[in-house]
Amino acid sequence: MEKEAPQGVFYSEDVSLPDNLHPTVKERKDELVERVREKGIQIVITEGHRSEEKQDALYAQGRSSEGEVVTHAKGGESYHNYGLAIDFALKAEGGNVIWDREYDGNGNGQSDWMETVEVAKELGFEWGGDWENFKDYPHLQMDFGLSIRELKRGKRPGDDSLNDR
């Protein structure tokens, strides 16, 4: 049932948030892991779907709780909340998980991080390192042409209601 919010934004009460990755995002994530492995790069997916509660806790970090600011998105404002984003890190020799964007573990003279980003983009991911205002280097997402506002209103990738946008 559609209701009108005070600002004139329509939303659907019966559209719940997903609790896992969108099937296409999951498939491309698995393909990313395999394709970079073939290049001699091991990555670890450190985050996938994220609950609104966890998103709010991350948002509080560096604000009302200790730590550095790691996100500008509150619960419901991240593509992670809709199963459309993943975060990754590299697995170095010896098994340590690292976020070193200069690391060249496969010894080919190129950053393993940027090689991973290149493959991710080929697979259709958008990279948070390309963002203008806030760089989120581990972040990869597929928005399927949907804004956060549309997702909050209940639209989902593959939803027939996308045709009347």
Sequence and secondary structure as in RCSB ss.txt:
>XXXX:A:sequence
MEKEAPQGVFYSEDVSLPDNLHPTVKERKDELVERVREKGIQIVITEGHRSEEKQDALYAQGRSSEGEVVTHAKG
GESYHNYGLAIDFALKAEGGNVIWDREYDGNGNGQSDWMETVEVAKELGFEWGGDWENFKDYPHLQMDFGLSIRE
LKRGKRPGDDSLNDR
>XXXX:A:secstr
 EEE TTS EEETT    SS  HHHHHHHHHHHHHHHHTT  EEEEE S  HHHHHHHHHBTTTBSS    S  T
TSSGGGGT EEEEEEE TTS EE  TT  TT SSS HHHHHHHHHHHTT EEGGG SSS  TTEEE  TT  HHH
HHTT  TT GGGGG 
